[in-house]
Amino acid sequence: MRAPPLRKLLLKSMLPRLASVILIISILLLGITLYFVRLQVSDVQKQSLEGLQQDLSFIVSDTTRQLSDLAANDILINSLVDIEQRDSYLPMFFRSLNLTQANNVSFALYDFSGKKLIDKNFDGTLPNNLQNAWQQETLGASQAYSSISRYGVLISVPVLLGGVAEGALVMYVDSLQALLAPYPRLTNQIVTDNTGTILFSSDTEKFVPSSLFTDVDVENFVVEMVPWENLSLYSIKPSSEAYRSLYSLAIVLCVMIIGILLVGLHIVRTTGLLAENTLSNLYTDIENRINTKQGQPRTSSTLEARELVNIREAFDKLLWDLTEVSVSNEQFSNVIDSMGDMLVVVDTANAVILSNRRFEAFCADQYGEVEGTVKFVVNKLNNKSSDELKHFSIQDGHEKQIRWGKTALKDANENVRGSIFVGLDITTQRSLESHVQILNHAMDEATVSIVISDVRRTGQPIIYTNHAFSELTGYSREEIIGKNCRLMQGEETEQKNIAALRQAIIDNRPIETTILNYRKDGSTFFNRLILTPVKIDGVVTHYIGFQQDVTQQRQAELYLQEAKQKAEESARLKSGFLASMSHEIRTPIHGISGVLQLMSDSPLSDEQKHYLSLAKFSIQGLLHIVNDILDFSKIEAGQLQIEAQPFDILEELESIQSQFAILCQEKGLALHFHFNLQGYHVVIGDAVRFRQILSNLIGNAVKFTQNGAIDVTTSIESVPDGNLRLVCNVQDTGIGIADEKQSGIFNVFTQEDISTTRQFGGTGLGLSISKQLCELMQGSINVESTKGEGSTFTFNILLQEGDDSLLLPAHDTRAFKPTKGSKRKILIVEDNDINQIIVKQHLSHHTTLSAKSGIEALQALVKMKVTFDVILMDCQMPDMDGFEATRRIRAGDAGERYVDIPIIALTANAMKGDREVCEEAGMNDYLSKPFDAKDLLDKVQYWAERSKEALDSQ
């Protein structure tokens, strides 16, 4: 009876049962897992698309709302009417516009006819259909218009005047990509228009913007789409990532492996007795044959597997064959180990049969994975048309490029037994080729014209030109290669330049010059030429020439003078406009402020006093806004200068503390001041600007803090250059500033968001002005804040050390003690009736006379018998202004008795140079509107008594 093979005995017993159990469990668990994973993937896709729809809706609606708020700004509305003056303030307004986080945002203002008045970065040309659409909707129908297309994102809103569109404010972003890029994404998201063009992609490497979505291979992706207006929104997620949770199936596989182990134990127990005797006998028999090199065939009554009988029969033949080939194998191994290339031989199952030392060293550099390296090479060569593969080296961390050759391993009967692989390392060769290609591409794509000539050959012919050379000269490469650059010289080319070039080449030295050359069409251009020699083994073999057309630079010089004149004229007009604005705004403010001061001195009820305090607070807020705008304008125009005067820093801090103490008390806030002045009380600097910075910061702290405390800490320290550095912290417990908003909080017209402006008010200029004032005083300002917990603003400025002897100069009215009960005779020169009434009421305890122009003032001084003690002179008046009237008084036109009379300027101007102009005209002091009644009374009393003392001493 022939023994059955061992394989059949084992499989017949266990395989059907094992296969059935594993198959049923695997199918059941895989089906359940796949069902729940699909539900999860679908939910994520829907959430991603809902988020994308919300982002798009927010961009359109919120940006349209912000544009509408800007379009309602008086600056834009006045610019459509005030044609002559709008160029003075409209550019500054446009430079400050910034509504999105996109880098390339364009703005433009159009009038009712569709003519562009001004723009910011608005360089692109819109297609006619989009141009006509927004103009018809916004300018024609006075409605806002928005468009998202492959041309970008355009939003326009009407600038309304009387409910009718007199113009339009347009914002344009050249791509939807820039607007949506900052938002977080659950999945890869794509937005396309009705043509399938990709307008936005969250993964620009896989899904390139402006390409067609139909060209994208989404076979291995899970795709979900919803329409939104005229767009299509896609949520795309790689299938491998979407169904990553299927990895949980590994748990099921573990259970199956445990089952297989249990079944394997059962197999071992059932087959152990069967294999034990036959394998033991086979081992004993083989051992005896090896030791004796011969033996008789063994007979056994035990039933053996057929494979064991075949092994015994083949073993005898194997002993002899191994003896014969052992010597030849040693010689063959030495040969393949000495090969410079890598060699590995594998069987049909890709198991390694033979390899040389070079291949083994290569595998050691591939994490020591011989089998893994062979498997990688075999799989890659089967799937690639090229025989070059990239391998990562763990020794140097670089990629190695290997060219693999494959040959079939055949036996004597031409049967394929495996494969022979030979590898050649071509990393260095490919690196050199790539380097040369990069250099050639860089030179050819350079914007500077490059030409190379061979100076070893006769005539020094050109051997290379790049694309920029052809664009510059009009000569193609075929037309210029092999010829000399003298081809571009002509009659007007200066001979001295030609001679200098030739001599430099003879001397083998570099040269840089400008020479007149001719293009192929005969036109001339000035060529900025740089020649550099190339040496090989110390010998100059080639010259590289860099050429640049500098014709326009020479022409540009002609326009510099004209541009300078225009800039100076623009600065003059801007300065005039600011002065006019200062006067026109401050004059009515002074009227209101003066009336309120007069009312405060009259009997009032508690309710009226409360209303009056509200009005005064509003006037101070309005004046603060006007001062901020004028200060910003003066900084922009370079007209704001920092003074260097001595002042008592402690006195200034105490004054500021008392200024804000009442306001903090009314809001229920605690205000704490801390000092660490290191003994420095008197310093030299700009006290006014220091107060302005600190008052801005404390005012903001009070404005944005509803409860808690405000702490102000001031310290002074010496710096190496001998100066003093003042550091001040203002800490509050207010609403705080979000992290992403802190970087722009010091920008012009910037607050944290629009809701902050609506709730708390303000222009957004205070922090910007404070920052620039700190920088003018060689310091800086920064903020640390946590949203909802409060903010800490820190600024520092540079001061100089002073002493008490510098304080209170002779002309300071604070050092003067007026005589009580003195009644003065005062001439008020003011053309504004309201201001006349206010000043007279403030000076009701004195004798006053008024005049409405400089001419009337001169006439009154000449004709009146009474002698005036002081003249209050308005600067801006009809017929004759205050400056001219003052000059005539000093010249004696009003009589000898008034040549030295004290004249105090009353002006609504607040620009740089106004005080100097008053002093040059002969005025003694300066009082800017609106002013406090106390300041007016102090100055009048001071100068009247100074004049009386001067007369008494004569």
VENPE-V166818 format. One record per run of one state. SS is the DSSP state (helix for helix, strand for strand, loop for the rest). FROM is the first residue (numbers start at 1). LEN is the number of residues. If there is no record, write none. Layout:
SS;FROM;LEN
SS;FROM;LEN
This chain:
loop;1;5
helix;6;66
loop;72;2
helix;74;8
loop;82;4
helix;86;10
loop;96;9
strand;105;7
loop;112;4
strand;116;5
loop;121;7
helix;128;13
loop;141;4
strand;145;5
loop;150;2
strand;152;10
loop;162;2
strand;164;10
loop;174;2
helix;176;5
loop;181;7
strand;188;5
loop;193;4
strand;197;5
loop;202;10
strand;212;1
helix;213;3
loop;216;5
strand;221;8
loop;229;2
strand;231;8
helix;239;4
loop;243;1
helix;244;49
loop;293;13
helix;306;32
loop;338;4
strand;342;6
loop;348;4
strand;352;4
loop;356;1
helix;357;8
loop;365;5
helix;370;14
loop;384;4
strand;388;5
loop;393;6
strand;399;12
loop;411;5
strand;416;10
loop;426;1
helix;427;19
loop;446;3
strand;449;6
loop;455;7
strand;462;4
loop;466;1
helix;467;7
loop;474;3
helix;477;4
loop;481;4
helix;485;4
loop;489;6
helix;495;12
loop;507;4
strand;511;8
loop;519;5
strand;524;13
loop;537;2
strand;539;11
loop;550;1
helix;551;50
loop;601;5
helix;606;31
loop;637;8
strand;645;4
helix;649;19
loop;668;2
strand;670;7
loop;677;5
strand;682;4
loop;686;1
helix;687;17
loop;704;5
strand;709;10
loop;719;5
strand;724;9
loop;733;6
helix;739;4
loop;743;11
helix;754;7
loop;761;5
helix;766;11
loop;777;3
strand;780;7
loop;787;3
strand;790;12
loop;802;2
helix;804;3
loop;807;6
helix;813;3
loop;816;9
strand;825;5
loop;830;3
helix;833;10
loop;843;4
strand;847;5
loop;852;2
helix;854;10
loop;864;6
strand;870;5
loop;875;7
helix;882;9
loop;891;5
helix;896;3
loop;899;3
strand;902;6
loop;908;6
helix;914;8
loop;922;3
strand;925;4
loop;929;4
helix;933;21
loop;954;1
